[in-house]
Amino acid sequence: MTIEVGEPIPAATLNILKDGVQTITTAEIFDGRKVVLFCVPGAFTPTCSERHLPGFVEHHGEFRARGIDVACIAVNDAFVMDAWAKAQHVPDGMLMLADGNGDFTRALGLEMDATKYGMGMRGRRYALYAENGVVRHLAVEAPGEFKVSSADAMLGWLRAEG
């Protein structure tokens, strides 16, 4: 079952690469904060590298000016996420979260089967906005699309919400 607006972010442990692989909990990421979390099906893949992540990199300052943290997540390992962050010039402060086994992705109900592409289980492309660990907005893309989960779309929703 897919997480819905008004529901809490499930408890999970993710990984980041900082002086080696480190764990970080969803409580550490979301509790007491405003966070935009966007998921890409895979680091270094075309739409993810050419459009999705670059939009959040470009607008990172605007999210921060609104007091919002930004985090990117993928069903990849922490080493891949770190290499991708460096290749994409991800700014300091943007979390690059590795959900290597997809446990958090499954807990959200936002997994997709990409085995026919040789990619195994991955996360669907989405963006969510949470305040203090509760989902306030969720934008999940239809298969093969990139419309509602972009940085521009998220900023548009935030501006409309005031």
Secondary structure, DSSP 4 states (H G I P E B T S, - for coil): ----TTSBPPP-EEEEESSSEEEEEHHHHHTTSEEEEEE-S-TT-HHIIIIIHHHHHHTHHHHHHTTEEEEEEESS-HHHHHHHHHHTTPPTT-EEEE-TT-HHHHHHT-EEE-GGGT--EEEPPEEEEEETTEEEEEEEPPTT--SSSSHHHHHHHHHHH-
